[in-house]
């Protein structure tokens, strides 16, 4: 049996500056961007991946960031997608699937990435918009390709890739 994973006290993160790789210093929970400094009052919560030790995701504004070193540094991880909400799920291979509600160009939809956020594929269609009032999204941790989507007043839905039965 493996040992439990501990990420320490990641109570709050703060952001300043322009988009650039992020880093945490001196075990103090804050982020700097492009040489900027600590900014009190702006708080973000990192999300730990259940699929890899030390892997974190962080949504800042409409951008998604990824860390593979427990939060010591972050790199952009959403490509052209403007992310509103996101979740992780089991991928087809060793890489977890990313699911997001967001906007690419003029299209607001539900998306999946199988390459750590570099490219995104739309996974809903015009007949399944649910009022575009998404509140939570998550991939299934055990079933590759399955996504769960919570809406505002329309309930909780799940979907599998077209043509597949689980």
GROMACS elastic network, one bead per residue, 0.5 to 0.9 nm:
[ bonds ]
;  ai    aj funct       b0    kb
    2     5     6  0.89069   500
    5    53     6  0.65393   500
    5    54     6  0.80065   500
    6    53     6  0.86938   500
    6    54     6  0.84770   500
    7    10     6  0.72522   500
    7    48     6  0.82731   500
    7    53     6  0.89178   500
    7    54     6  0.71110   500
    7    70     6  0.64871   500
    7    71     6  0.85839   500
    8    11     6  0.89594   500
    9    12     6  0.87419   500
    9    27     6  0.88248   500
    9    29     6  0.79375   500
   10    13     6  0.76169   500
   10    28     6  0.86147   500
   10    29     6  0.59813   500
   10    30     6  0.89705   500
   10    45     6  0.77653   500
   10    46     6  0.76642   500
   10    71     6  0.88592   500
   11    29     6  0.65504   500
   11    43     6  0.88634   500
   11    44     6  0.87994   500
   11    45     6  0.74404   500
   12    29     6  0.56393   500
   12    30     6  0.67758   500
   12    42     6  0.85155   500
   12    43     6  0.54149   500
   12    44     6  0.59012   500
   12    45     6  0.61828   500
   12    46     6  0.84770   500
   13    24     6  0.87288   500
   13    28     6  0.89064   500
   13    29     6  0.53389   500
   13    31     6  0.58606   500
   13    38     6  0.89733   500
   13    39     6  0.88806   500
   13    40     6  0.88311   500
   13    42     6  0.73413   500
   13    43     6  0.52031   500
   13    44     6  0.50867   500
   13    45     6  0.66744   500
   13    46     6  0.81271   500
   14    29     6  0.77617   500
   14    31     6  0.54297   500
   14    32     6  0.76850   500
   14    37     6  0.89657   500
   14    38     6  0.63741   500
   14    39     6  0.54576   500
   14    40     6  0.63805   500
   14    41     6  0.72846   500
   14    42     6  0.50960   500
   14    43     6  0.52768   500
   14    44     6  0.65361   500
   15    22     6  0.89502   500
   15    30     6  0.72963   500
   15    31     6  0.55543   500
   15    32     6  0.61126   500
   15    33     6  0.67851   500
   15    36     6  0.82023   500
   15    37     6  0.79542   500
   15    38     6  0.69532   500
   15    39     6  0.60455   500
   15    40     6  0.85674   500
   15    42     6  0.66587   500
   15    43     6  0.79260   500
   15    44     6  0.83489   500
   15    60     6  0.82005   500
   16    31     6  0.77908   500
   16    32     6  0.63062   500
   16    33     6  0.59026   500
   16    34     6  0.83649   500
   16    35     6  0.88136   500
   16    36     6  0.56229   500
   16    37     6  0.64501   500
   16    38     6  0.70104   500
   16    39     6  0.61997   500
   16    42     6  0.89458   500
   17    20     6  0.84733   500
   17    32     6  0.75674   500
   17    33     6  0.52600   500
   17    34     6  0.60842   500
   17    35     6  0.75219   500
   17    36     6  0.53445   500
   17    37     6  0.80916   500
   18    33     6  0.61595   500
   18    34     6  0.61192   500
   18    36     6  0.83372   500
   19    22     6  0.84304   500
   19    33     6  0.65104   500
   19    34     6  0.69681   500
   19    76     6  0.82603   500
   20    33     6  0.56738   500
   20    34     6  0.53835   500
   20    35     6  0.89671   500
   20    74     6  0.87381   500
   20    75     6  0.74378   500
   20    76     6  0.77534   500
   21    32     6  0.85313   500
   21    33     6  0.64824   500
   21    34     6  0.71027   500
   21    65     6  0.87274   500
   21    73     6  0.67957   500
   21    74     6  0.55021   500
   21    76     6  0.71179   500
   22    31     6  0.60958   500
   22    32     6  0.56933   500
   22    33     6  0.52364   500
   22    34     6  0.75635   500
   22    65     6  0.85517   500
   22    67     6  0.89882   500
   22    71     6  0.87590   500
   22    72     6  0.80458   500
   22    73     6  0.52090   500
   22    75     6  0.66486   500
   22    76     6  0.88983   500
   23    30     6  0.81807   500
   23    31     6  0.55429   500
   23    32     6  0.58853   500
   23    33     6  0.74623   500
   23    71     6  0.70496   500
   23    72     6  0.51907   500
   23    74     6  0.62103   500
   24    27     6  0.69899   500
   24    28     6  0.70921   500
   24    29     6  0.67383   500
   24    30     6  0.58127   500
   24    31     6  0.51125   500
   24    32     6  0.69294   500
   24    71     6  0.65271   500
   24    72     6  0.50250   500
   24    73     6  0.64477   500
   24    74     6  0.88878   500
   25    28     6  0.61293   500
   25    29     6  0.78162   500
   25    30     6  0.74581   500
   25    31     6  0.77716   500
   25    32     6  0.86223   500
   25    72     6  0.72208   500
   26    29     6  0.84862   500
   27    30     6  0.85798   500
   27    72     6  0.89494   500
   28    31     6  0.89405   500
   30    37     6  0.87232   500
   30    38     6  0.63079   500
   30    39     6  0.79997   500
   30    40     6  0.88167   500
   30    43     6  0.88294   500
   31    36     6  0.86654   500
   31    37     6  0.77093   500
   31    38     6  0.68352   500
   31    39     6  0.85666   500
   31    73     6  0.87848   500
   32    35     6  0.61401   500
   32    36     6  0.52415   500
   32    37     6  0.54220   500
   32    38     6  0.65471   500
   32    39     6  0.87361   500
   33    36     6  0.52561   500
   33    37     6  0.75590   500
   34    37     6  0.89631   500
   36    39     6  0.87879   500
   39    42     6  0.65639   500
   40    43     6  0.78336   500
   44    58     6  0.74935   500
   44    59     6  0.76098   500
   44    60     6  0.72936   500
   45    57     6  0.89440   500
   45    58     6  0.67150   500
   45    59     6  0.80532   500
   46    56     6  0.61541   500
   46    57     6  0.56524   500
   46    59     6  0.76102   500
   46    71     6  0.83763   500
   47    55     6  0.85682   500
   47    56     6  0.54386   500
   47    57     6  0.51083   500
   47    58     6  0.62483   500
   47    59     6  0.88424   500
   47    87     6  0.89750   500
   48    51     6  0.87983   500
   48    52     6  0.86413   500
   48    53     6  0.84550   500
   48    54     6  0.74709   500
   48    55     6  0.60472   500
   48    57     6  0.65093   500
   48    58     6  0.89922   500
   48    70     6  0.86238   500
   49    52     6  0.60224   500
   49    53     6  0.74379   500
   49    54     6  0.77797   500
   49    55     6  0.54989   500
   49    56     6  0.57654   500
   49    57     6  0.73701   500
   49    88     6  0.72757   500
   49    96     6  0.86869   500
   50    53     6  0.75504   500
   50    55     6  0.82979   500
   50    88     6  0.85270   500
   50    89     6  0.89102   500
   50   141     6  0.81119   500
   51    55     6  0.80339   500
   51    88     6  0.89973   500
   51    89     6  0.86448   500
   51    90     6  0.79612   500
   51    94     6  0.87673   500
   51    95     6  0.84137   500
   51    96     6  0.69421   500
   51   141     6  0.84638   500
   52    55     6  0.56599   500
   52    56     6  0.89013   500
   52    68     6  0.82983   500
   53    56     6  0.88028   500
   53    68     6  0.79252   500
   53    69     6  0.84102   500
   53    70     6  0.77747   500
   54    67     6  0.74769   500
   54    68     6  0.54780   500
   54    69     6  0.51838   500
   54    71     6  0.74541   500
   55    66     6  0.72225   500
   55    67     6  0.54247   500
   55    69     6  0.64056   500
   55    70     6  0.58662   500
   55    71     6  0.77664   500
   56    65     6  0.82427   500
   56    66     6  0.57463   500
   56    67     6  0.50070   500
   56    68     6  0.65174   500
   56    69     6  0.81082   500
   56    70     6  0.64636   500
   56    71     6  0.66073   500
   56    74     6  0.85000   500
   57    64     6  0.68795   500
   57    65     6  0.55912   500
   57    67     6  0.64026   500
   57    71     6  0.88893   500
   57    74     6  0.84004   500
   57    77     6  0.84841   500
   58    63     6  0.83699   500
   58    64     6  0.57652   500
   58    65     6  0.50546   500
   58    66     6  0.64700   500
   58    67     6  0.83199   500
   58    74     6  0.84161   500
   59    62     6  0.68797   500
   59    63     6  0.57302   500
   59    65     6  0.61877   500
   59    66     6  0.89907   500
   59    83     6  0.77370   500
   59    84     6  0.85287   500
   59    85     6  0.80192   500
   59    86     6  0.82901   500
   60    63     6  0.53811   500
   60    64     6  0.63316   500
   60    65     6  0.75071   500
   61    64     6  0.81614   500
   61    82     6  0.85602   500
   61    83     6  0.79940   500
   61    84     6  0.82243   500
   62    78     6  0.87452   500
   62    81     6  0.80383   500
   62    84     6  0.61463   500
   62    85     6  0.87425   500
   62   102     6  0.83478   500
   63    76     6  0.71770   500
   63    77     6  0.74594   500
   63    78     6  0.60240   500
   63    79     6  0.83608   500
   63    81     6  0.77395   500
   63    82     6  0.60777   500
   63    83     6  0.59221   500
   63    84     6  0.85973   500
   64    75     6  0.86543   500
   64    76     6  0.61181   500
   64    77     6  0.51878   500
   64    78     6  0.50556   500
   64    79     6  0.85102   500
   64    81     6  0.88977   500
   64    82     6  0.83530   500
   64    83     6  0.67930   500
   64    86     6  0.85618   500
   64   117     6  0.83069   500
   65    74     6  0.58407   500
   65    75     6  0.53934   500
   65    78     6  0.71241   500
   66    71     6  0.84799   500
   66    73     6  0.82457   500
   66    74     6  0.51389   500
   66    75     6  0.53880   500
   66    76     6  0.63589   500
   66    77     6  0.57680   500
   66   116     6  0.85949   500
   67    70     6  0.63384   500
   67    71     6  0.54979   500
   67    72     6  0.73341   500
   67    73     6  0.57935   500
   67    75     6  0.65821   500
   68    71     6  0.71852   500
   68    72     6  0.83586   500
   68    73     6  0.77842   500
   68    74     6  0.77295   500
   69    72     6  0.57008   500
   69    73     6  0.67430   500
   69    74     6  0.84512   500
   70    73     6  0.78990   500
   71    74     6  0.66609   500
   74    77     6  0.88745   500
   76    79     6  0.74563   500
   76   117     6  0.86706   500
   77   116     6  0.65334   500
   77   117     6  0.50125   500
   77   118     6  0.65992   500
   78    81     6  0.56275   500
   78    82     6  0.73200   500
   78    83     6  0.72978   500
   78   113     6  0.89370   500
   78   116     6  0.79540   500
   78   118     6  0.62314   500
   78   119     6  0.79735   500
   78   120     6  0.84961   500
   79    82     6  0.82968   500
   79   117     6  0.59569   500
   79   119     6  0.64601   500
   79   120     6  0.80529   500
   80   103     6  0.87374   500
   80   104     6  0.63722   500
   80   105     6  0.82001   500
   80   117     6  0.89794   500
   80   118     6  0.79897   500
   80   119     6  0.78784   500
   80   120     6  0.83659   500
   81   100     6  0.88346   500
   81   102     6  0.65664   500
   81   103     6  0.58330   500
   81   105     6  0.80349   500
   81   111     6  0.88555   500
   81   117     6  0.85223   500
   81   119     6  0.85323   500
   81   120     6  0.74359   500
   82   101     6  0.86243   500
   82   102     6  0.54437   500
   82   103     6  0.50803   500
   82   104     6  0.62337   500
   82   105     6  0.86304   500
   83    86     6  0.70158   500
   83   100     6  0.63658   500
   83   101     6  0.62137   500
   83   103     6  0.67011   500
   83   104     6  0.88249   500
   84   100     6  0.71590   500
   84   101     6  0.55637   500
   84   103     6  0.78549   500
   84   134     6  0.88730   500
   85    99     6  0.84305   500
   85   100     6  0.55775   500
   85   101     6  0.53992   500
   85   102     6  0.70102   500
   85   134     6  0.82168   500
   85   135     6  0.76405   500
   85   136     6  0.67996   500
   85   137     6  0.69309   500
   86    98     6  0.70793   500
   86    99     6  0.54811   500
   86   101     6  0.64441   500
   86   102     6  0.86382   500
   86   136     6  0.75685   500
   86   137     6  0.59149   500
   86   138     6  0.69489   500
   87    97     6  0.85239   500
   87    98     6  0.59926   500
   87    99     6  0.51987   500
   87   100     6  0.64090   500
   87   136     6  0.80400   500
   87   137     6  0.54666   500
   87   139     6  0.61659   500
   87   147     6  0.89558   500
   88    91     6  0.88137   500
   88    96     6  0.65649   500
   88    97     6  0.58096   500
   88    99     6  0.61174   500
   88   100     6  0.88284   500
   88   137     6  0.84760   500
   88   138     6  0.56981   500
   88   139     6  0.51837   500
   88   140     6  0.77843   500
   88   141     6  0.77211   500
   89    96     6  0.57636   500
   89    97     6  0.50794   500
   89    98     6  0.64171   500
   89    99     6  0.75137   500
   89   138     6  0.64645   500
   89   142     6  0.77282   500
   89   143     6  0.79844   500
   89   144     6  0.70498   500
   89   145     6  0.75275   500
   89   146     6  0.76548   500
   89   147     6  0.75100   500
   90    93     6  0.82420   500
   90    94     6  0.85742   500
   90    95     6  0.78405   500
   90    96     6  0.50610   500
   90    97     6  0.57107   500
   90    98     6  0.87047   500
   90   139     6  0.66683   500
   90   140     6  0.61369   500
   90   142     6  0.59477   500
   90   143     6  0.61963   500
   90   145     6  0.69253   500
   90   146     6  0.81454   500
   91    94     6  0.67299   500
   91    95     6  0.56685   500
   91    98     6  0.82582   500
   91   114     6  0.66970   500
   91   139     6  0.88864   500
   91   141     6  0.86374   500
   91   143     6  0.82659   500
   91   144     6  0.50883   500
   91   145     6  0.65330   500
   92    95     6  0.73750   500
   92    96     6  0.76674   500
   92    97     6  0.77266   500
   92   114     6  0.78910   500
   92   144     6  0.56077   500
   92   145     6  0.72548   500
   93    96     6  0.75263   500
   93   114     6  0.88570   500
   93   144     6  0.87399   500
   95   114     6  0.69294   500
   95   115     6  0.70103   500
   95   116     6  0.71761   500
   96   113     6  0.87865   500
   96   114     6  0.69158   500
   96   115     6  0.82358   500
   96   116     6  0.74611   500
   96   141     6  0.89211   500
   96   144     6  0.87730   500
   97   112     6  0.67487   500
   97   113     6  0.58008   500
   97   115     6  0.75808   500
   97   116     6  0.73383   500
   97   117     6  0.87440   500
   97   139     6  0.72673   500
   97   144     6  0.79441   500
   97   145     6  0.74830   500
   98   111     6  0.81458   500
   98   112     6  0.55203   500
   98   113     6  0.50713   500
   98   114     6  0.66147   500
   98   115     6  0.83608   500
   98   116     6  0.69101   500
   98   117     6  0.68654   500
   98   120     6  0.89243   500
   98   138     6  0.83584   500
   98   139     6  0.74454   500
   99   110     6  0.73768   500
   99   111     6  0.56530   500
   99   113     6  0.65650   500
   99   120     6  0.89830   500
   99   137     6  0.68536   500
   99   138     6  0.65085   500
   99   139     6  0.65659   500
   99   147     6  0.74188   500
  100   109     6  0.84032   500
  100   110     6  0.58078   500
  100   111     6  0.51658   500
  100   112     6  0.64336   500
  100   113     6  0.84847   500
  100   137     6  0.67614   500
  100   138     6  0.82471   500
  101   108     6  0.75141   500
  101   109     6  0.58779   500
  101   111     6  0.61979   500
  101   132     6  0.89590   500
  101   134     6  0.70404   500
  101   135     6  0.89326   500
  101   136     6  0.85984   500
  101   137     6  0.74560   500
  102   107     6  0.82777   500
  102   108     6  0.55170   500
  102   109     6  0.58259   500
  102   110     6  0.65429   500
  102   111     6  0.74012   500
  103   106     6  0.67104   500
  103   107     6  0.54547   500
  103   109     6  0.63866   500
  103   110     6  0.85777   500
  104   107     6  0.53827   500
  104   108     6  0.65246   500
  104   109     6  0.81979   500
  105   108     6  0.80728   500
  108   132     6  0.78209   500
  109   122     6  0.67143   500
  109   123     6  0.79204   500
  109   124     6  0.67314   500
  109   125     6  0.79893   500
  109   126     6  0.87832   500
  109   129     6  0.73385   500
  109   132     6  0.75112   500
  110   121     6  0.85128   500
  110   122     6  0.58849   500
  110   123     6  0.57620   500
  110   124     6  0.57237   500
  110   125     6  0.86279   500
  110   129     6  0.84805   500
  110   134     6  0.89770   500
  110   149     6  0.89832   500
  111   120     6  0.60149   500
  111   121     6  0.54169   500
  111   123     6  0.53720   500
  111   124     6  0.75223   500
  112   117     6  0.83522   500
  112   119     6  0.84615   500
  112   120     6  0.55094   500
  112   121     6  0.53442   500
  112   122     6  0.65155   500
  112   123     6  0.65507   500
  112   145     6  0.88019   500
  113   116     6  0.63699   500
  113   117     6  0.53409   500
  113   118     6  0.72627   500
  113   119     6  0.58757   500
  113   121     6  0.63667   500
  114   117     6  0.71373   500
  114   118     6  0.84197   500
  114   119     6  0.76322   500
  114   120     6  0.77473   500
  114   121     6  0.88053   500
  115   118     6  0.58499   500
  115   119     6  0.65931   500
  115   120     6  0.84495   500
  116   119     6  0.79657   500
  117   120     6  0.67141   500
  122   125     6  0.77098   500
  123   161     6  0.79719   500
  124   127     6  0.79793   500
  124   128     6  0.59395   500
  124   129     6  0.71341   500
  125   128     6  0.53758   500
  125   129     6  0.69367   500
  126   129     6  0.60024   500
  127   130     6  0.83693   500
  128   131     6  0.85276   500
  129   132     6  0.53079   500
  129   133     6  0.82541   500
  130   133     6  0.66191   500
  130   134     6  0.78787   500
  130   151     6  0.70029   500
  130   152     6  0.85577   500
  130   154     6  0.67000   500
  131   134     6  0.81410   500
  131   151     6  0.82651   500
  131   152     6  0.83630   500
  131   154     6  0.83218   500
  132   151     6  0.80108   500
  132   152     6  0.88244   500
  133   150     6  0.86756   500
  133   151     6  0.55375   500
  133   152     6  0.54501   500
  133   153     6  0.84145   500
  133   154     6  0.87135   500
  134   137     6  0.76967   500
  134   149     6  0.71119   500
  134   150     6  0.60430   500
  134   152     6  0.63051   500
  135   149     6  0.76955   500
  135   150     6  0.55124   500
  135   151     6  0.52822   500
  135   152     6  0.63122   500
  136   148     6  0.80992   500
  136   149     6  0.58620   500
  136   151     6  0.70666   500
  137   147     6  0.72547   500
  137   148     6  0.56513   500
  137   150     6  0.62760   500
  137   151     6  0.89969   500
  138   141     6  0.87405   500
  138   146     6  0.87297   500
  138   147     6  0.58144   500
  138   148     6  0.52453   500
  138   149     6  0.67038   500
  138   150     6  0.89249   500
  139   142     6  0.87955   500
  139   143     6  0.82488   500
  139   144     6  0.80258   500
  139   145     6  0.72195   500
  139   146     6  0.57757   500
  139   148     6  0.59974   500
  139   149     6  0.87661   500
  140   143     6  0.54430   500
  140   144     6  0.68712   500
  140   145     6  0.74939   500
  140   146     6  0.54519   500
  140   147     6  0.59665   500
  140   148     6  0.72209   500
  141   144     6  0.75118   500
  141   146     6  0.86842   500
  142   146     6  0.87427   500
  143   146     6  0.58507   500
  143   147     6  0.89648   500
  143   160     6  0.89808   500
  143   166     6  0.77953   500
  144   147     6  0.87623   500
  144   160     6  0.85481   500
  145   159     6  0.82183   500
  145   160     6  0.58516   500
  145   161     6  0.59653   500
  146   158     6  0.69516   500
  146   159     6  0.56239   500
  146   161     6  0.69749   500
  146   166     6  0.88212   500
  147   157     6  0.83128   500
  147   158     6  0.54737   500
  147   159     6  0.54387   500
  147   160     6  0.66707   500
  147   161     6  0.88956   500
  148   156     6  0.70665   500
  148   157     6  0.57329   500
  148   159     6  0.66786   500
  149   155     6  0.85115   500
  149   156     6  0.57265   500
  149   157     6  0.52037   500
  149   158     6  0.60885   500
  149   159     6  0.84246   500
  150   153     6  0.88005   500
  150   154     6  0.79075   500
  150   155     6  0.60754   500
  150   157     6  0.63465   500
  150   158     6  0.87010   500
  151   154     6  0.54711   500
  151   155     6  0.56267   500
  151   156     6  0.62711   500
  151   157     6  0.80809   500
  152   155     6  0.69944   500
  153   156     6  0.89855   500
  154   157     6  0.86231   500
  159   162     6  0.84805   500
  160   163     6  0.82672   500
  160   164     6  0.66282   500
  160   165     6  0.73914   500
  160   166     6  0.76519   500
  161   164     6  0.57600   500
  161   165     6  0.83596   500
  162   165     6  0.85201   500
